[in-house]
Amino acid sequence: MSDETPICSAKGCRADAVWVLAWNNPKIHTPERRKTWLACEEHREHLAQFLGVRGFLKDVVKFGDWREPERS
């Protein structure tokens, strides 16, 4: 794990990440698979809407509360 501060996934944003947006694309991922985007306060809603309208968004969690799902 890196000691670097995680940054927002929004294009061009360099702000510290505050949120984890867990998602998957059901056309290419198994149902339990979770990809993640990171978001600052400013971009959380925009990124969540982008994923949500596509049916990809599964969960939005505070960065400090996020736990990577266990892989089998």
Protein Blocks (a to p, Z undefined) as FASTA:
>chain_A
ZZbdcddfbghiacdcfbdcddddfklpcfklccdddddfklmmmmmmmmmmnomafbdc
dfklpccdddZZ
